[in-house]
Amino acid sequence: MKADIHPEYRDVVFQDVTSDFKILSRSTLSSKETVKWEDGNEYPLIKLDISSASHPFYTGQHKVMDTGGRIDKFQKRYQQK
């Protein structure tokens, strides 16, 4: 590998701002913000809008839209006369 061309791969804390869920992982992303983790070390903090802790599909709060009314309306409008 060539020297000085690859991004730095380091420990980073990802935080879901909607649910305050945090996870320590490794990434090449950088941030000016830092956070003190449970082990006492400071790591760069990457804030996320959504993660598995707040996404409706993963939390079981996924809502299925009621399309029955729309289908009936469509069939009524375009039925054979």
GUBA-424457 format. One record per residue (C-alpha): x, y, z. Coordinates in steps of 0.1 Angstrom, whole numbers, plus 5000, padded with zeros to 4 digits. Example, Ala and Ser with C-alpha at 12.3 -4.5 7.8 and 13.67 -1.06 7.14 Angstrom:
2
+------+-------+------+
! east ! north !   up !
+------+-------+------+
! 5123 !  4955 ! 5078 !
! 5137 !  4989 ! 5071 !
+------+-------+------+
***
This chain:
81
+------+-------+------+
! east ! north !   up !
+------+-------+------+
! 5000 !  5000 ! 5000 !
! 5011 !  5035 ! 4993 !
! 5018 !  5057 ! 5023 !
! 4997 !  5087 ! 5032 !
! 4969 !  5082 ! 5007 !
! 4945 !  5062 ! 5028 !
! 4921 !  5078 ! 5053 !
! 4926 !  5072 ! 5090 !
! 4905 !  5043 ! 5102 !
! 4897 !  5049 ! 5139 !
! 4872 !  5044 ! 5167 !
! 4842 !  5067 ! 5165 !
! 4810 !  5071 ! 5185 !
! 4778 !  5073 ! 5165 !
! 4749 !  5089 ! 5183 !
! 4712 !  5089 ! 5172 !
! 4700 !  5123 ! 5182 !
! 4663 !  5113 ! 5183 !
! 4667 !  5084 ! 5207 !
! 4700 !  5092 ! 5224 !
! 4713 !  5058 ! 5213 !
! 4751 !  5056 ! 5211 !
! 4774 !  5029 ! 5197 !
! 4812 !  5027 ! 5195 !
! 4824 !  5015 ! 5161 !
! 4852 !  5021 ! 5136 !
! 4851 !  5045 ! 5107 !
! 4870 !  5069 ! 5085 !
! 4846 !  5097 ! 5092 !
! 4859 !  5126 ! 5112 !
! 4843 !  5152 ! 5135 !
! 4853 !  5182 ! 5155 !
! 4830 !  5171 ! 5184 !
! 4842 !  5145 ! 5209 !
! 4825 !  5125 ! 5236 !
! 4838 !  5106 ! 5266 !
! 4829 !  5069 ! 5263 !
! 4823 !  5044 ! 5290 !
! 4859 !  5033 ! 5290 !
! 4871 !  5068 ! 5299 !
! 4886 !  5076 ! 5265 !
! 4874 !  5105 ! 5242 !
! 4863 !  5096 ! 5207 !
! 4850 !  5117 ! 5178 !
! 4812 !  5120 ! 5178 !
! 4792 !  5115 ! 5147 !
! 4755 !  5125 ! 5150 !
! 4729 !  5106 ! 5131 !
! 4693 !  5116 ! 5124 !
! 4681 !  5080 ! 5124 !
! 4694 !  5046 ! 5134 !
! 4681 !  5011 ! 5142 !
! 4670 !  5025 ! 5176 !
! 4646 !  5050 ! 5161 !
! 4637 !  5037 ! 5126 !
! 4600 !  5026 ! 5126 !
! 4608 !  4994 ! 5107 !
! 4632 !  4982 ! 5134 !
! 4613 !  4994 ! 5164 !
! 4581 !  4977 ! 5153 !
! 4561 !  5009 ! 5149 !
! 4560 !  5007 ! 5112 !
! 4525 !  5018 ! 5100 !
! 4509 !  5003 ! 5070 !
! 4487 !  5028 ! 5052 !
! 4450 !  5018 ! 5047 !
! 4448 !  5015 ! 5009 !
! 4414 !  4997 ! 5009 !
! 4395 !  5029 ! 5005 !
! 4417 !  5040 ! 4976 !
! 4414 !  5007 ! 4958 !
! 4376 !  5007 ! 4961 !
! 4375 !  5043 ! 4949 !
! 4397 !  5034 ! 4919 !
! 4376 !  5004 ! 4910 !
! 4343 !  5023 ! 4913 !
! 4356 !  5051 ! 4891 !
! 4369 !  5029 ! 4863 !
! 4345 !  5000 ! 4864 !
! 4330 !  4987 ! 4831 !
! 4296 !  5003 ! 4823 !
+------+-------+------+
***
